[in-house]
């Protein structure tokens, strides 16, 4: 099994490694029908990640959610005993012992397994994780098979730790920066000024009278409200192909990138669809979870154009975000929506992309920091047919490029 120490990590993801491991063990005459792992991970939604390889089925990944059911499943596992003792533990089905009634033993027995071996995997930080082998052969494993499982646990631990570290880095970056930004940082864009100019629909959303809520709500209720709001907006934005770049107080900054005229129209529609659905979801959540509070209203502004997407900040403290006049104008339009008592306003460029300038024009208003007043529009109804074609300003701009 020397390949585990030399070549295994070059196979890519653990799924491929464990598939090849199963093949190697079978080639050695070991009747292994199932290999599984359970590894603690750094993730806001899951406390663990596992892999199951089965003969004739192949590998699959599973995630362990932070739920009571998951905790009970772990408590009813041979892994728990192996991890706590740091010892390899074996259970031969039909040989009655203290493990007979464990949930995992009952499940595997029903699937025709005859032998199960739980092996601890110890990472360099001393944390112990789970590894297990199972067989359906009538006689199960030989003693020398179990000894080999002990031997290969060390190189497997190194491989799993390598991928676990990368997964943790990706999870942290995606959680705090967003998927696109996280991927770019992971790929090496970490210097101040690294980035590129992209076209994007930029959306700002914030809660009206949030300062008032902050002044009289207890901290726990305020955090619950913010998490509900941020969770709703994030879910809808991601469902519609956008990405949340930042939470600023009660504000949300989201982007929907595009590359050409057609994708610009799609991005604008998806942005407004996500925001409208967010408002509907928030109203339902408010009625369900905060019945004693006044209705929560949201002000939103949508603009489009060219922005810088990359690293800005100090020498040792950077942020990966979007900056530029388009971002500033979107924020000012969101502020204007409050003053005009509109739930959502869009800029002229967005209205032109959607070809709905004539029907939704609200007026021309000065925006703080901008030299000339700007035209703003109501977001068009989603059932409206906004044909995109030659003659629109956005289309002509793309033609020139």
C-alpha positions, 0 to 999 in steps of 0.5 A, a space after each residue: 500500500 505504498 501508493 497511499 504515501 506517494 501517489 494517492 494525494 495526486 488523485 484529487 478529491 477523497 472520493 477518487 482516493 477511496 475508490 482506488 483504495 477499495 480496488 487495491 484492497 480487493 486486489 490484495 484479496 481482502 473482502 472489503 465491501 464498504 469504507 466510510 469516514 467521519 471527519 469534523 469540519 469547520 462549516 457554519 451549517 455542518 459539524 462533519 463530513 463523511 465519505 462512503 465507498 461501497 463495492 459496485 456503487 462507488 463513493 459518495 459524500 455525506 454531511 452531518 448537520 448540527 441536529 439532535 438526530 445527528 448527535 444520536 446517530 454518532 452516539 449510536 456508532 462504533 466510531 464514538 467508541 473508537 475515537 474516545 479510546 483511540 483504539 481499533 474496535 471490531 464487531 463480528 455480526 453474530 458474535 454477541 457483544 456490547 455493540 449489538 444494539 448500536 444503530 450502525 450495527 443494526 443498519 449494516 446487519 440488515 444490509 447483509 454485512 458480517 464484519 465491521 472494523 472502526 479505526 481511529 484516524 489521528 490528525 497532526 493536531 491530536 484530533 481523532 476522526 472516524 474510519 471504518 471498513 465493513 465486509 459481507 463475506 461469510 467469514 468477514 475479515 481475517 486478522 491480518 486484514 484488520 492489522 492492515 487497516 491499522 497500518 494504513 490509517 496513518 497515511 489515510 489520516 495525512 491525506 484526509 487532513 490535507 483535504 480537510 484543511 483545504 475544505 476548511 479554508 474554502 468554507 471560511 472564505 466562501 462564508 465570509 467573502 462569498 463563493 466567487 470572491 472566496 474562490 479567487 482569494 483561494 486561487 491567489 488573488 490576495 494582494 491589495 489591488 488584485 482584481 478586475 473590472 466586471 459588469 454587474 447588476 448591483 443591489 442594495 437592501 436595508 431595513 427601514 427604521 432599523 435605528 428605531 428597532 435597535 433602540 428598543 429591541 433587546 439584543 437577542 431579538 434584534 439579532 434574531 431579526 437580522 439573521 432572519 432578514 439576512 437569511 431570507 435575502 441571501 437565500 433568494 439572491 443565491 437561488 437567482 444566481 447572485 452573490 452576497 458580498 457584504 452585510 453592513 449594519 442592516 444593509 445587504 450588498 448583492 451583485 449579479 454579474 453579466 457579460 453581454 446584453 442578453 445576460 444583462 437582461 437576465 441579471 436584472 430580472 433575476 436581481 429584482 425577482 430575488 428582491 421581490 421574493 425576499 420582501 414577500 418572505 420577510 413579511 411572512 417571517 415577520 408575521 410568524 416570528 415577530 407578531 408584536 412588532 410593526 410591519 418591517 419594510 425594506 428599501 431597495 436600490 438596483 443599478 448596473 454597470 462596470 465595477 471593480 471587483 477585487 481587493 481593497 483595504 490596508 496592508 494587513 487587512 483587506 476586503 474583497 468587494 465591489 467599488 465604484 460609482 455604480 455601487 455608490 449610486 445603487 446605495 443612494 437609490 436605496 436611500 431615495 426609495 425610503 424618501 419616496 416611500 417606494 419599496 424598490 427603485 431602479 436606475 435608468 440603466 436597469 430600466 433601459 436593459 429591461 426596456 421599461 422606461 416609459 411605463 415605470 418612470 418615477 422622476 429625476 432626483 438629486 443624489 448625495 455626492 453626484 453632480 447631476 440629478 438622476 432618473 429613477 424608475 419603479 421596478 417593472 412587474 415581473 409578468 411584464 414582457 420587457 423585450 430586449 433588442 436594438 435601440 436600448 442604450 445598454 444594447 448599443 453600449 455592448 455593440 460599441 464594445 
